Amino acid sequence: MSAPDTFAAGFEVPLHRSLTEPILLGGAPRTVAIANGTLAAAVGLGLQLWIPGVVLWVAGHSLAVWGARVDPQFMQVFARHIKHKPLLDV
């Protein structure tokens, strides 16, 4: 018999790291970073409120980076959490 830490012949496949890690932009999930940048650009450029636009971008990106550091898939978890009803009504 083989040792418990070895794999059976033909059952080991090399897996590239990019298949298991989420796509991040500046440490934040890609979709969140794009949405945050678009919203901040709309405020900063569209409404010509430069300082609130920059503050919105910095705050939003910082929160997204913090969330991705805690759980890289926090947006998928949050979306699933919002979609399901609570089981116990207390």
The first five atom37 places (N, CA, C, CB, O) and aatype in JSON, in Angstrom:
{
  "aatype": [12, 15, 0, 14, 3, 16, 13, 0, 0, 7, 13, 6, 19, 14, 10, 8, 1, 15, 10, 16, 6, 14, 9, 10, 10, 7, 7, 0, 14, 1, 16, 19, 0, 9, 0, 2, 7, 16, 10, 0, 0, 0, 19, 7, 10, 7, 10, 5, 10, 17, 9, 14, 7, 19, 19, 10, 17, 19, 0, 7, 8, 15, 10, 0, 19, 17, 7, 0, 1, 19, 3, 14, 5, 13, 12, 5, 19, 13, 0, 1, 8, 9, 11, 8, 11, 14, 10, 10, 3, 19],
  "atom_mask": [
    [1, 1, 1, 1, 1],
    [1, 1, 1, 1, 1],
    [1, 1, 1, 1, 1],
    [1, 1, 1, 1, 1],
    [1, 1, 1, 1, 1],
    [1, 1, 1, 1, 1],
    [1, 1, 1, 1, 1],
    [1, 1, 1, 1, 1],
    [1, 1, 1, 1, 1],
    [1, 1, 1, 0, 1],
    [1, 1, 1, 1, 1],
    [1, 1, 1, 1, 1],
    [1, 1, 1, 1, 1],
    [1, 1, 1, 1, 1],
    [1, 1, 1, 1, 1],
    [1, 1, 1, 1, 1],
    [1, 1, 1, 1, 1],
    [1, 1, 1, 1, 1],
    [1, 1, 1, 1, 1],
    [1, 1, 1, 1, 1],
    [1, 1, 1, 1, 1],
    [1, 1, 1, 1, 1],
    [1, 1, 1, 1, 1],
    [1, 1, 1, 1, 1],
    [1, 1, 1, 1, 1],
    [1, 1, 1, 0, 1],
    [1, 1, 1, 0, 1],
    [1, 1, 1, 1, 1],
    [1, 1, 1, 1, 1],
    [1, 1, 1, 1, 1],
    [1, 1, 1, 1, 1],
    [1, 1, 1, 1, 1],
    [1, 1, 1, 1, 1],
    [1, 1, 1, 1, 1],
    [1, 1, 1, 1, 1],
    [1, 1, 1, 1, 1],
    [1, 1, 1, 0, 1],
    [1, 1, 1, 1, 1],
    [1, 1, 1, 1, 1],
    [1, 1, 1, 1, 1],
    [1, 1, 1, 1, 1],
    [1, 1, 1, 1, 1],
    [1, 1, 1, 1, 1],
    [1, 1, 1, 0, 1],
    [1, 1, 1, 1, 1],
    [1, 1, 1, 0, 1],
    [1, 1, 1, 1, 1],
    [1, 1, 1, 1, 1],
    [1, 1, 1, 1, 1],
    [1, 1, 1, 1, 1],
    [1, 1, 1, 1, 1],
    [1, 1, 1, 1, 1],
    [1, 1, 1, 0, 1],
    [1, 1, 1, 1, 1],
    [1, 1, 1, 1, 1],
    [1, 1, 1, 1, 1],
    [1, 1, 1, 1, 1],
    [1, 1, 1, 1, 1],
    [1, 1, 1, 1, 1],
    [1, 1, 1, 0, 1],
    [1, 1, 1, 1, 1],
    [1, 1, 1, 1, 1],
    [1, 1, 1, 1, 1],
    [1, 1, 1, 1, 1],
    [1, 1, 1, 1, 1],
    [1, 1, 1, 1, 1],
    [1, 1, 1, 0, 1],
    [1, 1, 1, 1, 1],
    [1, 1, 1, 1, 1],
    [1, 1, 1, 1, 1],
    [1, 1, 1, 1, 1],
    [1, 1, 1, 1, 1],
    [1, 1, 1, 1, 1],
    [1, 1, 1, 1, 1],
    [1, 1, 1, 1, 1],
    [1, 1, 1, 1, 1],
    [1, 1, 1, 1, 1],
    [1, 1, 1, 1, 1],
    [1, 1, 1, 1, 1],
    [1, 1, 1, 1, 1],
    [1, 1, 1, 1, 1],
    [1, 1, 1, 1, 1],
    [1, 1, 1, 1, 1],
    [1, 1, 1, 1, 1],
    [1, 1, 1, 1, 1],
    [1, 1, 1, 1, 1],
    [1, 1, 1, 1, 1],
    [1, 1, 1, 1, 1],
    [1, 1, 1, 1, 1],
    [1, 1, 1, 1, 1]
  ],
  "atom_positions": [
    [[0.84, -1.19, 0.0], [0.0, 0.0, 0.0], [0.87, 1.24, 0.0], [-0.95, 0.0, 1.21], [2.04, 1.2, 0.4]],
    [[0.3, 2.31, -0.45], [1.06, 3.55, -0.49], [0.87, 4.33, 0.81], [0.62, 4.41, -1.69], [-0.06, 4.08, 1.58]],
    [[1.77, 5.25, 1.03], [1.7, 6.09, 2.23], [0.48, 7.01, 2.13], [3.01, 6.92, 2.42], [0.07, 7.35, 1.01]],
    [[-0.11, 7.43, 3.26], [-1.32, 8.26, 3.2], [-1.1, 9.65, 2.6], [-1.87, 8.42, 4.57], [-2.07, 10.27, 2.16]],
    [[0.13, 10.14, 2.56], [0.35, 11.48, 2.02], [0.66, 11.48, 0.52], [1.47, 12.15, 2.76], [0.88, 12.55, -0.05]],
    [[0.68, 10.32, -0.13], [0.92, 10.27, -1.57], [-0.4, 10.01, -2.28], [1.96, 9.17, -1.92], [-1.35, 9.49, -1.69]],
    [[-0.45, 10.37, -3.55], [-1.65, 10.21, -4.35], [-1.54, 8.97, -5.21], [-1.91, 11.45, -5.22], [-0.43, 8.54, -5.54]],
    [[-2.66, 8.4, -5.57], [-2.68, 7.26, -6.47], [-2.27, 7.73, -7.86], [-4.08, 6.58, -6.5], [-2.51, 8.88, -8.24]],
    [[-1.65, 6.84, -8.61], [-1.17, 7.21, -9.94], [-2.36, 7.6, -10.82], [-0.38, 6.03, -10.58], [-3.36, 6.87, -10.88]],
    [[-2.26, 8.71, -11.49], [-3.3, 9.17, -12.38], [-4.36, 10.04, -11.72], [0.0, 0.0, 0.0], [-5.26, 10.52, -12.41]],
    [[-4.28, 10.26, -10.43], [-5.28, 11.04, -9.73], [-4.73, 12.36, -9.18], [-5.86, 10.23, -8.6], [-5.35, 12.98, -8.32]],
    [[-3.6, 12.77, -9.67], [-3.02, 14.04, -9.27], [-2.91, 14.92, -10.5], [-1.62, 13.85, -8.59], [-2.32, 14.53, -11.51]],
    [[-3.47, 16.11, -10.4], [-3.48, 17.03, -11.52], [-2.93, 18.37, -11.04], [-4.92, 17.2, -12.11], [-3.37, 18.88, -10.01]],
    [[-1.96, 18.94, -11.77], [-1.49, 20.26, -11.37], [-2.59, 21.3, -11.61], [-0.2, 20.65, -12.16], [-3.26, 21.29, -12.64]],
    [[-2.77, 22.18, -10.64], [-3.82, 23.18, -10.71], [-3.18, 24.56, -10.62], [-4.88, 22.98, -9.58], [-2.46, 24.85, -9.66]],
    [[-3.45, 25.4, -11.61], [-2.86, 26.73, -11.62], [-3.53, 27.6, -10.56], [-2.99, 27.38, -13.01], [-4.73, 27.49, -10.33]],
    [[-2.76, 28.45, -9.92], [-3.25, 29.3, -8.84], [-4.35, 30.24, -9.28], [-2.11, 30.09, -8.26], [-5.21, 30.6, -8.48]],
    [[-4.34, 30.66, -10.54], [-5.35, 31.61, -11.02], [-6.75, 31.0, -11.07], [-4.96, 32.11, -12.39], [-7.73, 31.74, -11.16]],
    [[-6.85, 29.69, -11.02], [-8.17, 29.05, -11.03], [-8.83, 29.06, -9.66], [-8.05, 27.63, -11.53], [-10.04, 28.86, -9.56]],
    [[-8.06, 29.27, -8.61], [-8.61, 29.2, -7.26], [-8.66, 30.55, -6.56], [-7.81, 28.24, -6.44], [-9.39, 30.69, -5.58]],
    [[-7.93, 31.53, -7.03], [-7.9, 32.84, -6.37], [-8.84, 33.81, -7.08], [-6.46, 33.4, -6.35], [-8.94, 33.79, -8.31]],
    [[-9.53, 34.66, -6.33], [-10.44, 35.62, -6.96], [-9.67, 36.73, -7.67], [-11.38, 36.23, -5.91], [-8.5, 37.0, -7.36]],
    [[-10.33, 37.38, -8.62], [-9.73, 38.49, -9.35], [-9.91, 39.76, -8.52], [-10.36, 38.65, -10.79], [-11.04, 40.16, -8.23]],
    [[-8.81, 40.38, -8.14], [-8.85, 41.58, -7.32], [-8.23, 42.76, -8.08], [-8.12, 41.36, -5.98], [-7.27, 42.58, -8.84]],
    [[-8.78, 43.94, -7.88], [-8.21, 45.17, -8.41], [-7.8, 46.03, -7.23], [-9.21, 45.93, -9.35], [-8.66, 46.57, -6.53]],
    [[-6.53, 46.17, -7.01], [-6.05, 46.96, -5.87], [-6.43, 46.35, -4.54], [0.0, 0.0, 0.0], [-6.54, 47.07, -3.55]],
    [[-6.63, 45.04, -4.5], [-6.98, 44.37, -3.26], [-8.47, 44.23, -3.03], [0.0, 0.0, 0.0], [-8.88, 43.56, -2.09]],
    [[-9.29, 44.85, -3.87], [-10.75, 44.77, -3.74], [-11.29, 43.87, -4.86], [-11.4, 46.19, -3.81], [-10.67, 43.76, -5.92]],
    [[-12.43, 43.22, -4.63], [-13.04, 42.42, -5.71], [-13.28, 43.28, -6.95], [-14.36, 41.79, -5.24], [-13.63, 44.46, -6.84]],
    [[-13.1, 42.69, -8.11], [-13.14, 43.42, -9.37], [-14.45, 44.17, -9.56], [-12.91, 42.48, -10.52], [-14.44, 45.35, -9.91]],
    [[-15.58, 43.51, -9.35], [-16.87, 44.15, -9.58], [-17.11, 45.31, -8.61], [-18.0, 43.13, -9.46], [-17.67, 46.34, -8.99]],
    [[-16.69, 45.13, -7.37], [-16.87, 46.19, -6.37], [-15.99, 47.39, -6.71], [-16.55, 45.67, -4.95], [-16.43, 48.53, -6.61]],
    [[-14.75, 47.12, -7.12], [-13.83, 48.22, -7.45], [-14.34, 49.01, -8.66], [-12.43, 47.67, -7.73], [-14.24, 50.24, -8.68]],
    [[-14.88, 48.32, -9.66], [-15.39, 49.01, -10.84], [-16.64, 49.83, -10.49], [-15.72, 48.0, -11.96], [-16.76, 50.98, -10.91]],
    [[-17.55, 49.24, -9.72], [-18.77, 49.96, -9.33], [-18.43, 51.17, -8.46], [-19.74, 49.03, -8.58], [-19.0, 52.25, -8.63]],
    [[-17.51, 50.99, -7.53], [-17.1, 52.09, -6.65], [-16.42, 53.2, -7.44], [-16.16, 51.57, -5.55], [-16.7, 54.38, -7.22]],
    [[-15.55, 52.85, -8.36], [-14.89, 53.85, -9.19], [-15.85, 54.6, -10.08], [0.0, 0.0, 0.0], [-15.71, 55.8, -10.29]],
    [[-16.84, 53.88, -10.63], [-17.84, 54.52, -11.48], [-18.7, 55.5, -10.68], [-18.73, 53.46, -12.14], [-18.97, 56.61, -11.14]],
    [[-19.12, 55.08, -9.49], [-19.93, 55.97, -8.65], [-19.13, 57.2, -8.22], [-20.43, 55.21, -7.41], [-19.65, 58.31, -8.25]],
    [[-17.88, 56.99, -7.82], [-17.05, 58.12, -7.41], [-16.77, 59.06, -8.58], [-15.72, 57.62, -6.81], [-16.74, 60.28, -8.41]],
    [[-16.58, 58.5, -9.78], [-16.37, 59.34, -10.96], [-17.63, 60.12, -11.31], [-15.93, 58.49, -12.16], [-17.55, 61.27, -11.73]],
    [[-18.79, 59.51, -11.14], [-20.05, 60.22, -11.41], [-20.23, 61.39, -10.46], [-21.25, 59.26, -11.31], [-20.68, 62.46, -10.86]],
    [[-19.87, 61.18, -9.2], [-19.99, 62.27, -8.22], [-18.92, 63.33, -8.49], [-19.85, 61.73, -6.78], [-19.22, 64.52, -8.52]],
    [[-17.68, 62.88, -8.69], [-16.57, 63.82, -8.85], [-16.59, 64.57, -10.16], [0.0, 0.0, 0.0], [-16.36, 65.78, -10.2]],
    [[-16.87, 63.87, -11.25], [-16.83, 64.51, -12.56], [-18.21, 65.01, -13.0], [-16.29, 63.54, -13.6], [-18.34, 66.13, -13.49]],
    [[-19.22, 64.17, -12.82], [-20.56, 64.54, -13.28], [-21.17, 65.67, -12.49], [0.0, 0.0, 0.0], [-21.71, 66.62, -13.06]],
    [[-21.08, 65.59, -11.18], [-21.65, 66.64, -10.33], [-20.63, 67.71, -9.97], [-22.2, 66.02, -9.07], [-20.98, 68.71, -9.33]],
    [[-19.4, 67.52, -10.38], [-18.29, 68.43, -10.1], [-18.1, 68.66, -8.61], [-18.51, 69.76, -10.8], [-17.79, 69.77, -8.17]],
    [[-18.29, 67.6, -7.85], [-18.01, 67.63, -6.41], [-16.74, 66.79, -6.21], [-19.23, 67.06, -5.56], [-16.81, 65.61, -5.88]],
    [[-15.59, 67.43, -6.4], [-14.33, 66.71, -6.43], [-13.99, 66.06, -5.1], [-13.23, 67.63, -6.84], [-13.65, 64.88, -5.05]],
    [[-14.07, 66.82, -4.04], [-13.66, 66.29, -2.73], [-14.59, 65.17, -2.26], [-13.62, 67.41, -1.68], [-14.1, 64.13, -1.83]],
    [[-15.92, 65.33, -2.33], [-16.78, 64.2, -1.94], [-16.57, 62.97, -2.83], [-18.23, 64.62, -1.99], [-16.7, 61.84, -2.35]],
    [[-16.27, 63.17, -4.11], [-16.0, 62.04, -5.0], [-14.77, 61.27, -4.59], [0.0, 0.0, 0.0], [-14.77, 60.04, -4.58]],
    [[-13.7, 61.99, -4.25], [-12.47, 61.34, -3.81], [-12.67, 60.65, -2.47], [-11.31, 62.36, -3.72], [-12.19, 59.54, -2.26]],
    [[-13.38, 61.32, -1.56], [-13.65, 60.72, -0.25], [-14.49, 59.45, -0.41], [-14.38, 61.73, 0.68], [-14.23, 58.45, 0.25]],
    [[-15.49, 59.5, -1.28], [-16.33, 58.32, -1.54], [-15.5, 57.18, -2.1], [-17.47, 58.67, -2.51], [-15.67, 56.03, -1.7]],
    [[-14.6, 57.49, -3.03], [-13.76, 56.46, -3.63], [-12.82, 55.85, -2.59], [-12.96, 57.03, -4.79], [-12.69, 54.63, -2.51]],
    [[-12.15, 56.69, -1.8], [-11.2, 56.18, -0.81], [-11.92, 55.34, 0.25], [-10.44, 57.35, -0.13], [-11.45, 54.27, 0.61]],
    [[-13.05, 55.83, 0.74], [-13.78, 55.09, 1.77], [-14.33, 53.78, 1.21], [-14.93, 55.95, 2.32], [-14.21, 52.74, 1.86]],
    [[-14.92, 53.82, 0.03], [-15.48, 52.61, -0.57], [-14.42, 51.58, -0.89], [0.0, 0.0, 0.0], [-14.61, 50.39, -0.65]],
    [[-13.3, 52.03, -1.43], [-12.24, 51.09, -1.78], [-11.59, 50.52, -0.52], [-11.17, 51.78, -2.65], [-11.26, 49.33, -0.48]],
    [[-11.42, 51.34, 0.5], [-10.84, 50.84, 1.75], [-11.74, 49.78, 2.38], [-10.62, 51.99, 2.74], [-11.25, 48.76, 2.86]],
    [[-13.04, 50.02, 2.39], [-13.97, 49.02, 2.93], [-13.96, 47.74, 2.1], [-15.39, 49.59, 2.99], [-14.03, 46.64, 2.66]],
    [[-13.87, 47.86, 0.79], [-13.83, 46.68, -0.07], [-12.54, 45.89, 0.13], [-13.98, 47.08, -1.53], [-12.56, 44.66, 0.12]],
    [[-11.42, 46.58, 0.3], [-10.15, 45.89, 0.55], [-10.2, 45.19, 1.9], [-8.97, 46.89, 0.51], [-9.73, 44.06, 2.02]],
    [[-10.76, 45.86, 2.91], [-10.88, 45.22, 4.22], [-11.77, 43.98, 4.14], [-11.46, 46.22, 5.25], [-11.44, 42.94, 4.71]],
    [[-12.9, 44.09, 3.43], [-13.79, 42.94, 3.28], [-13.13, 41.8, 2.53], [0.0, 0.0, 0.0], [-13.33, 40.63, 2.89]],
    [[-12.36, 42.1, 1.49], [-11.68, 41.06, 0.72], [-10.55, 40.43, 1.53], [-11.13, 41.63, -0.58], [-10.23, 39.26, 1.33]],
    [[-9.96, 41.18, 2.43], [-8.91, 40.62, 3.27], [-9.51, 39.62, 4.27], [-8.15, 41.74, 4.02], [-8.91, 38.59, 4.56]],
    [[-10.7, 39.94, 4.79], [-11.37, 39.04, 5.72], [-11.89, 37.81, 4.99], [-12.54, 39.77, 6.44], [-11.68, 36.69, 5.43]],
    [[-12.58, 38.02, 3.86], [-13.13, 36.93, 3.06], [-13.12, 37.36, 1.6], [-14.58, 36.55, 3.53], [-13.87, 38.26, 1.22]],
    [[-12.29, 36.73, 0.75], [-12.19, 37.17, -0.64], [-13.51, 37.07, -1.42], [-11.15, 36.35, -1.34], [-13.66, 37.74, -2.44]],
    [[-14.45, 36.27, -0.95], [-15.72, 36.13, -1.65], [-16.86, 36.77, -0.86], [-16.03, 34.66, -1.91], [-17.98, 36.26, -0.86]],
    [[-16.57, 37.88, -0.18], [-17.58, 38.47, 0.69], [-18.78, 39.0, -0.07], [-16.97, 39.58, 1.5], [-19.89, 39.02, 0.47]],
    [[-18.6, 39.42, -1.3], [-19.75, 39.94, -2.06], [-20.71, 38.82, -2.45], [-19.27, 40.67, -3.31], [-21.92, 39.01, -2.42]],
    [[-20.19, 37.65, -2.82], [-21.06, 36.53, -3.13], [-21.8, 36.06, -1.88], [-20.25, 35.37, -3.73], [-22.98, 35.71, -1.95]],
    [[-21.11, 36.06, -0.74], [-21.75, 35.67, 0.51], [-22.83, 36.68, 0.89], [-20.7, 35.56, 1.65], [-23.91, 36.29, 1.32]],
    [[-22.55, 37.96, 0.73], [-23.53, 39.0, 1.05], [-24.75, 38.91, 0.14], [-22.89, 40.39, 0.94], [-25.89, 39.04, 0.61]],
    [[-24.53, 38.69, -1.15], [-25.65, 38.57, -2.09], [-26.52, 37.36, -1.74], [-25.14, 38.46, -3.54], [-27.75, 37.45, -1.81]],
    [[-25.9, 36.25, -1.37], [-26.66, 35.06, -0.98], [-27.4, 35.31, 0.33], [-25.72, 33.85, -0.84], [-28.52, 34.83, 0.51]],
    [[-26.79, 36.05, 1.24], [-27.41, 36.36, 2.52], [-28.67, 37.22, 2.31], [-26.42, 37.09, 3.44], [-29.68, 37.0, 2.98]],
    [[-28.6, 38.18, 1.42], [-29.74, 39.05, 1.16], [-30.88, 38.29, 0.48], [-29.31, 40.25, 0.29], [-32.05, 38.57, 0.71]],
    [[-30.52, 37.32, -0.37], [-31.51, 36.6, -1.16], [-32.38, 35.66, -0.31], [-30.83, 35.82, -2.24], [-33.57, 35.5, -0.59]],
    [[-31.8, 35.03, 0.71], [-32.52, 34.03, 1.5], [-33.26, 34.67, 2.66], [-31.56, 32.97, 2.02], [-32.8, 35.64, 3.25]],
    [[-34.43, 34.1, 2.98], [-35.2, 34.56, 4.12], [-34.58, 34.03, 5.41], [-36.68, 34.12, 4.0], [-33.92, 32.99, 5.39]],
    [[-34.79, 34.72, 6.52], [-34.31, 34.17, 7.79], [-35.13, 32.92, 8.15], [-34.41, 35.23, 8.92], [-36.33, 32.86, 7.89]],
    [[-34.48, 31.95, 8.75], [-35.15, 30.7, 9.1], [-36.02, 30.86, 10.33], [-34.14, 29.6, 9.31], [-37.12, 30.31, 10.39]],
    [[-35.55, 31.59, 11.31], [-36.27, 31.74, 12.56], [-36.73, 33.18, 12.71], [-35.4, 31.32, 13.75], [-35.91, 34.1, 12.71]],
    [[-38.02, 33.38, 12.83], [-38.55, 34.71, 13.1], [-38.66, 34.89, 14.59], [-39.93, 34.93, 12.4], [-39.53, 34.29, 15.23]],
    [[-37.8, 35.69, 15.15], [-37.8, 35.89, 16.6], [-38.24, 37.29, 16.92], [-36.41, 35.61, 17.2], [-38.31, 37.67, 18.09]]
  ]
}
